[in-house]
């Protein structure tokens, strides 16, 4: 057995101390003006930035503060469905017209907006949008083109782009070098298709096993490990001429929520001192690594801002903590303004203005772009916002574009995409990194590694594609393997069918994901254990599942159901590689979230 020391983040108390309360009130009362301090500091790009600002109209400046999406595989799409959706969403036909109409600072890509079909198409789309930004008689400022390529459960650009198992898997390896290399590879492949900003890494410290929106997107429940790997990924993404701007998210920390901010407004009750100890370290290290941007969280943090304003709209948090305490003077971008977490308190027209007043620079995906754009212009006209305040944010955005090489190299080379996205050397590196993440949590009977003796294995449990892909990999090593998907939350009848299927096999591998909210998964595991056959359970998502079926005697955690993670799990099952991952979080018992079942740093190896 090998492990790490129990992190301070798992020992926090929720009581509000008088000192922390006083600190929070002082922050709230601070007279600082939102966004004071100018930009990143007049480096080599200062002259270009000054020239751009001096020639831009107010409308062009305000446009630089907005990032949104447009439907379509090309900048000039004529697809009737895309055109109809763009007219409803943006009041224009396509992405080119949106860039020209609103003088956009950036565009964000999603698969569901028909932006991400395959690498060469993405590069063509990027070039078309950049041409729209740089053509004509306007400001001629290149776009920030972004996406959420976190890897793992949030991976926008699929194969042939290189895929990694995600943050928590990297936390299980504990290797900053692996986190840095994964980010460097991912960043270069994004830049090859014209994406120059990545909304990653996730810097949240996942101290709440019930967190519905972060989970394995976090590196760890340990603030120090999360901070180390966050900084490493910032360095990796931003390295060299072929890198992208990194975006650490979600400030001030989304790791202790049990509500999804896409659908509601979560509340975190950490005191100021607890925030400094648990949530702040990864963001502090990202700032030290000169991260290109930091994304806000739509969460309430009453001990940091007693008004109850969402952090995105909170001057004590965005300016008092991020700008002043952490000393960050780079770009601050909101999380999507279409999310419920920021729309519950104020009308949509007020939200962008309040965000700018709080200290934010970039406004991401407002639910009604024309209304949001006009609201900011009107706020300047009425004096609610000054043009000087707008200039401070525009300066930061322009400096980021210059410093990240977007001004000098706005376009992708479409002819080089095939050799730069998913080359064999990147795929090999991803598999090697993944092989260091699989964690052997339990091996009581010494069942693992499995013998390659021609036996028959049933692969059942969660995920139709997951069980099929794992069965394929096991079948290539063992005598035979059969996939039997039991459902996401198996009914008693589904459990009976899986038990019947197991009768014709020598061993069973059971995949689970989200057992805490799907009790049928634990019921399936218990029923298969009762058959007396050797059973291996594999948590292919959050590592907390074992708490809901502690009777299991042989258990792996992969933190991912992606192809590289399933290949690594299979290699561990058959002893082709030794299990080297250790738990990057504490796994509590199912009945008591404060009682450890397996501590942070737990992980078994194979005796030789």
Residue, then its C-alpha position, 0 to 999 in steps of 0.5 A: x500500500x502507498x499513499x499521501x497524507x490526509x489533506x487539510x481540505x478534508x478537515x474543514x469545519x463549517x462553523x463561522x468564526x468571528x474573525x472570518x466574519x469580520x474579514x468578510x465584512x471588511x471585504x464587503x465594505x472595501x471602497x475599491x473600484x471595480x476593475x481598477x489597475x488597468x491591464x496586464x501591464x504595457x509589455x511588448x503589445x502596449x503600443x498595439x493596444x494603445x493604437x487599437x483603443x484610440x481608434x475604436x468606437x464605443x460600440x466596438x469596445x463594448x463588442x470586445x467584451x462579449x463572447x457567444x456562439x453561432x450555429x453552423x459548420x462554416x462562418x457563412x453557413x446557409x443551412x436552413x436550420x442553422x440560419x433559423x436558429x441564428x436569427x432567433x438567437x442573434x438576429x443574424x444569419x450566421x457567425x460572420x454576420x454576428x461578428x460584424x454586427x456586434x464587433x464580438x471579442x470572441x466566439x465559443x464552439x460546441x458540438x450542439x451548435x454544429x461547430x465541431x464536426x471534424x478538425x479540418x472543418x473546425x479550422x475552416x470555421x475558425x479562419x472564416x470567423x477571423x476573416x470576418x473580424x479582420x476584414x472591413x473598416x472596423x477595429x480589425x481585432x482578431x477573435x478569441x476562439x474558445x471551447x471547453x476541452x477539459x478532457x474526461x467528461x467535458x471534451x468538446x473536440x472528439x477523436x481524432x483529436x487526442x483524448x485524455x482521461x480528465x482532471x481527477x485521473x491526473x490527480x490520481x497519478x499525482x504527477x505535475x509533469x503528466x498534467x503539464x504534458x497533457x495540457x501542452x498536447x491538448x493546447x497545440x491540437x486546439x491551436x491547430x484548428x484555430x481555437x486559441x483559448x481553452x476554458x480549462x483547467x478546472x481549479x475547483x477543489x472537490x471536497x463534496x462527494x455529492x457535487x453534481x457538476x464538478x466531481x471528476x472535473x476537479x483534480x483533487x479534494x486536496x487544495x495543495x495537489x489541485x493547486x500544483x496540477x492547476x499551475x502545471x496545466x496553465x503552463x502546459x496550455x500556454x507554452x510556446x508559440x503553438x499554445x492557447x490561453x488557459x482559463x482557470x475556473x470557477x472562481x471563487x471555487x465550485x468544489x463544495x456545492x451539492x446543487x448544479x449552477x446550470x439549473x439553480x443557485x448553489x450556496x457555499x458556506x465556507x468562511x473567509x479563512x476556509x476559503x483561503x485554505x481550501x478554495x483559493x490555493x489553485x487560483x493563487x497558483x494559476x495567478x502566479x503562473x500568469x494564467x490568461x483568464x479566470x472564469x467566474x462561478x455562479x454561486x453564492x458565498x455568503x461569508x465572502x459577500x453577505x449581500x447574497x449576490x452571485x459571485x459573478x456579480x459580486x464586487x467584494x469577490x471579483x475585485x476584493x478577493x480576485x483583483x486585490x487579495x490574489x493580485x490578478x489583473x488579467x482577463x476575468x470571464x463569466x461562466x455562461x450568462x444563460x445559466x440559471x445560477x446568475x439569472x435568478x436575482x436580476x433581469x437579463x439586461x442588468x446582469x452584464x452591467x452588474x458583472x462589469x461593475x463587479x470587476x469582470x471583463x468578458x461576458x459569456x453567452x448572454x441569453x439575449x445578446x442584442x439586449x445585453x449589448x444594448x444594456x452595456x451601451x445604455x449604461x455608459x450613456x447614463x453614467x452607470x458605467x464610464x467609458x474609462x471602465x470599459x477601456x480597462x476591460x478592453x485593454x485586458x482583452x486586447x493584451x491577452x490577444x497580443x500576448x498569446x500570439x493571436x494578433x500575430x497568428x490569427x489563422x489556422x493552417x488547414x493543410x497541416x491539420x491532419x498531421x497536427x491533430x491526433x498524431x501517433x506520438x500524442x496518442x502514445x503519450x496519452x495512453x502512457x499518462x492514462x496508464x499511471x492513473x488507474x487506482x486499485x482500491x481493493x484486492x482482498x482475495x488477490x483476484x487481480x491480476x486476472x490470469x489469461x487462461x482462456x476463461x470467460x468474462x461477463x462485463x455488465x453494469x453501467x453504460x451500454x458503450x462502456x460495457x461493450x468497449x471494455x468487453x472488447x478489450x478484455x476479449x482480446x486478452x482472455x478466452x472470451x468476454x461478453x457485454x451485458x448492459x444492465x442499465x443506469x439504475x438497474x431494476x430488480x428484473x434487470x438485476x435478475x437478467x444480469x445474474x442469469x447471464x453471469x451463470x455462463x461465465x467464469x468471472x464478472x466485471x461490473x462497471x458503475x457510475x453515480x451509485x449514490x443516486x442510482x441504488x440499482x447499481x449497488x443492488x446489481x453488485x450485491x446480487x452478483x457477489x451472491x453468485x459466488x463467482x469472482x467479481x471485479x467492480x470498476x467505478x468508471x466515473x466518480x470514485x465514491x461508488x465503492x461506499x455504496x457497495x462496500x461488500x465488493x472485494x476487488x475494486x478499481x477506480x478509473x475516473x473516466x469511461x473514455x477509451x484511454x481509461x478503459x484500455x488502462x483499466x484492462x491493462x491493470x486487470x491483466x497485469x500488463x501494467x501495475x496499478x499506480x494511481x492513488x485516490x486524489x480524494x477521500x472516499x467517505x462512508x455512505x452514511x457519514x460524509x465525514x467518516x473516511x472509508x478510504x483516505x486520500x492517497x490510498x492505493x494498492x499495488x501488485x506484489x511481485 
